[in-house]
Amino acid sequence: MKLFRDLLANNEGATAIEYGLIAALVAVAAIGAMTSLGTSLGNTFNNVSGEMDSASPTA
């Protein structure tokens, strides 16, 4: 009986799982933010490149 009480009182595994879930959530949020930022940044560079290509040189 004491063994079962000790196993139920042990919270180390639950804490490790919680930290793992938090780390996974942070990673998913970071990947989503970086993907969105990367797409936006790529579009900005493409727009600047297009404007530079269509600009007439002044001589």
Secondary structure, DSSP 8 states (H G I E B T S, - for coil): -HHHHHHHH--HHHHHHHHHHHHHHHHHHHHHHHHHHHHHHHHHHHHHHHHHHHS----
